[in-house]
């Protein structure tokens, strides 16, 4: 039984996966919940839940202890968790970290220089205008930047004036003191379509996706010449189209025609990532597995997420309107408006480059994201297979392929491009040599040249827990304290049972505290013997109370 907008329903809430495009370690996360009645999912809700109340992310298809859902499609839905069922150790933050690591085909950060690259890419070097733009986005003066990174103000002035080049050492220092620069861009899959000539939809669900059959709703279809569709939770986020079996009226034999296509939409890729996490797989593993079943791509969307706000869609639209761009494709279109967000498309199928305001798009749907602007490469058929071949078979990094394609096919400038230059045999080279580039766009492609794949997820630490609490939890604790609920929080802290992993963190920090104190004593105390005797007594008492295992 669950209450939906104050109306009791005889539904069983089922967890179907995480749905937000940008997962953040916060007190609230967005998930999809299915309402099950008589072994059938009747309807679904995208709901915001408290990570603390949830306790841990359930497996896909399992029950979730939601008591009540309130809200609307326009403003978004919120869910309340049954407190009696939320006593499991809170592992949501750890699982979200794992999902973030999986969600991003690569989270990238700037390298120390081209010497660290496995291959030289066809992309521009960082320029003086790029540094000016970075400094403006950081909202610091030349003097403040120079002091922060430990160089002379004359060096910063020289680079921005164009009389001095940006060295690798300068970039290293810049990234060290401004880590947000290294965390500003990420690349992820946003649409995947695969065709399997030898499988049925059931085989795709069981063998390729490895999801529960009863989470898919079967219905007839006439799309793409198929006759049957299997939709995850009845929605077109994760769905498979194939041919329904046909019975011969004369022989009563069942004829099953093979051939099926799997579709993972933008939301579907996010939902499916939880299933990949449960199976200890990543996207590369999944594509390698799909190819073992003779699966081939019919569409692949690769998204470059700008979380920094480097690209401004108003500026890009203005550049298009003023003919301050070059594209390999002669086709382009502008959609949207200032309030709801702009979208600009370059090219037509089988290859489209699309830039749009991701933050406004999600806000219009009632969702939140830390992605400001998104640039997508939409590839179909052979174009999609080419990218996958380069990634899987030729040991190339996906980020290298992505930014090489972006730079090769699209370029923005700071001034209109003369029509005569567009008729040149080597139009791209002429434009780059004679027309000043748009700093934001050239910086994006230059950053791509100096990125690497972050392969290892961050380990849990007391410092990271403290940082998360200070940033995300303290405001909520203040509300509870001011409204008379503080004693309940204290009781919960005192009574909670730590997991083995968290217990190790406690023990390790106690050891560090003791070791640090001992080292201080050995650094020249005047009355060392007396202080050491007092310290040993206090340490013995402390270790006895702490019941440390050494």
Buried (B, 14 or more C-beta within 10 A) or exposed (E): EBBBEEEEBEBBBBBBBBBBBBBEBBBBBBBBBBBBEEEEBEBBBBBBBBBBBBBBBBEBBEEBBBBBBBBEEEEBBBBBBEEEBBEEEBBBBBBBBBBBBBBBBBBBBBBEEEEEBEEEBEBBEBBBBBBBBBBEBBEBEBEBBBBBBEBEBEBBBBBBEEEBEBBBEBBBBBBEEBEEBBBBBBBBBBBBBBBBEEBBBBBBBBEBBBBBEEBBBBEEBEEEEBBBBBBBBBBEBBBBBBBBEEEEEEEEEEEEEEBBBBBBBBBBBBBBBBBBBBBEBBBEEBBEBBBEBEBBBBBBBBBBBBBBEBBBBEBBBEBBEEBBBBBBBEEBEBEBEEEEBBBBBBBBEBBBBBBBBBBBBBBEEBBBBBBBBBBBBBBBBEBBBBBBBBBBEEEBBBBBBBBBBBBEBBBBBBEEBBEEBEEEEEBBEBBBEEBEBBBBBBBBBBBBBBBBBBEEEEEBEEEBBEEBEEEBBEEEEEEEEEEEEEEEEEEEEEEEEEBEEBEEBEBEEBBEEBEEEEEEBEEEEEEEEEEBEEBEEEEEEBBEEEEEEE
